[in-house]
Amino acid sequence: MNVKFNIVVLCYNCESYIKQCIDSIKSQTYTNYNVVIINDNSTDNTHEAITQNINKKFYYINNKSNTGPLSNHIKAIETFDYDPEAVIVHVDGDDLLLHPNVLSIVARAYTKNTNHLVSYGNYVTTSGQKSICKPWDKNINISNYIAPVGWIFSHLRTFKFKLWNYINKDISFYDSNKKIYTSAGDVAIMKPILELAGRARTMFFNSPLYLYRDNTTLNEHNKNLNDQVRCALDIKTKKEYKIINE
């Protein structure tokens, strides 16, 4: 296996969780990866917790102002000129990879299915709530999964970097007032990514790979549900991307 992972970790006031997140990455048996970790101007001791626990595989950005999750996703993904076949992995700073073989499992799947471009899958939660993820139904398009069906494309989210360059960021990531989406950043990114890849080149992992802390005040659905719904419904109206041929 020669899959290169570029892991994106975003943090805001994750002092209590970020060490566990970093340790879950450092403990992976598959080591062909690097990490961009962004601290979004936290007001607690997140900065100190990060600097005390990262190693040379981590590239750390400490924001001087709070710019929001989607803005930081873009910054992290565009920090380096990645190989088109490199795989972007999203891990929230208050969550973690469930066990040391997560990256090995994902790398093996991309190696076996060389034409596949995206993956997502099941997770476990700290609240005990069940994962909402399931395989993509061939009769449902991505916009309908935003509403009314329900967003199933969750943790662990990965995609090949080459898809990123097909996205029109000015259209996909901004609302009608030309403001970057303040919530639902995962939907803003994954809607075009999944549309570009298509169902046939999207993998689903049934066995959980991720621990999702769904009951903290850091989660959008707990912090600002109205804004999350507003952004998601606006993203739903975006024109669908055509599947790429490569």
Secondary structure, DSSP 8 states (H G I E B T S, - for coil): ----EEEEEEESS-TTTHHHHHHHHHT-S---EEEEEEE---SSSHHHHHHTT--TTEEEEE-SS---HHHHHHHHHTSS---TT-EEEEEETT-EESSTTHHHHHHHHHHHSTT--EEEE--EESS----------TT--HHHIIIII-----SS-EEEGGGGGGS-HHHHSB-TTS-B-SS-HHHHHHHHHHHHH-GGGEEEE-S--EEE-TTSTTSHHHH-HHHHHHHHHHHHTS--------
